[in-house]
Structures are given as structure tokens and as C-alpha cells.
């Protein structure tokens, strides 16, 4: 069996859940801006930024999930390099989520979506 503690597993799954919630929030902001203001010169930068946020969230969600699966499939123990990659990806996912959360809040303020 893989060598992850229950706590580490819960942290990884919690972070994935946070990425999904942020993905929903980013998508809602994107759709709201597009529906209210259209695709104009003023909205293009914001819509592109939100698209980038969605892609980053999706990439980290998939990366953490794939690595988590690979760690648990490793027998009898996960390789140290795989574990390091997993832990680093979980940490990067948190940093990415924090940055995107700030971006979404700023975008909502800028477009009066609060």
C-alpha cells in the first residue's frame, strides 16, 4: 500500500475540492461578465484571464488526482521521487488556488459582481 498518512490523503482531497469550488466560481464570473457586457475590447482581457485561471485550476486538479492515484498504485511503497512530486504538486495547487481566489475577488470588484 502507498505510504501516505490519512491526514495527507485528506489534505490532498480537500485541496482538490477547493480547486473545484474555485473552478465553479471562475466559470460563474466569466459567464456573468460575458452575458452582461459581451465580448468587447473592455472585457477581452478579463475573459482571457479567467480562461487562464480555469485552465490552471483544471491542470492542478488533474495533476494532484493523477499523482495521488500513482502513489496509491505504487507497491510496496511509492518511489521517493514520486512522493516528492506529489507533495510539491499539492503545495503548488494551494498557492495557485490562493492566487486565483484573489484574482476572482478583484475581478468581481472591478466588474461590480459582488
N, C-alpha and C positions, 0 to 999 in steps of 0.2 A: 504494500500500500504506500501511497505517496507520503512524504514526510512534511506535511503541513499541519499545524495545530488547528483545532476547531476555531479558535479565535481568528487566525489568519484567513481561514476559509470564509468566515462570516464577514470580515473586513472586505475581502475581495468581492463578495456577493453584494454587500452594502454599497460599495463604490460603483459596481455595475448598475445597481438600482438608481443611484444618484445620476449616473450618466444618462440613463433612460428618461428620468424626470426632466433633466436639463434639455435633452433632445426634444421632448414634448414642448417645453417652454420656448425653445428657439423656433421650433416649427410654427407654433401659435403666433409668435411675434412676426415672423416672416409673412405668414398668410394674412395677418391683420394689416400690416403695412401695405402689402400688395393690394388687398381689397379696398382699403381706404384711400390710398394715394396713387395706386397704379405703378407701372414700371416707367418712371420718369428719370430725368437726369439727376434729380434730387434724391431719389430712392435707390438708384442703381448701386451705389457704394454700400449702403446699408444692407440691401438684399444680398449682395455678393459676400459681405462679411458674415451674415447669418448662414449662408450656404456653407461657407468655410467652417463655421462653428459646428454645423450639423455633420460635416464630413469628419472633422476631428473627433467629435463625440462618438460617432459610429466606429471609427478606426480604433479608438481606445477600448470601447465596449467589446468589439470583436477580438482585439488583441488579448485583453485580460481573460476573456472567456476561453479562447483557444489555448492560451498558456496554462490556464487552470486545468483544462482537460488533459493537456500533455503531461503536466505534473502528476496528475492522478492516474494516468495510464502508465507512468514510469514504474518499473518493477525491478528489483525490490525497493529501490529508492530513486528519487529523481536526481539527475546529474546536478552538480553544484552550479554549473553554468546556466542550466535551465531555471533553477531556483532563483539565481541572481537576476536573470532576465524577467522572470515573473514578478519578483519584488520591485524591481526598477519600474516595470510597466504599471504596477499598481500605484506606485508613488507618482509617476508621471500622469496617470489618469486623474489623481487627486488634484495635482497642480493645474492640469488642463481644465478640470471642472471648475475650480476656483476662478480661473481667468475668464472662462466663458460665462460663468454666473455674473461676474462683474460687467462683462460686455453686454449681456442681455439687460441687466438693470439700467445701464447707461443708455442703451438703445431705446428702452421703454420710456425713459425720461425724455430723451431727445424728441421722440415722436409722440409724446403725451399719451402713452398707452397704459399708464398706471391707473 
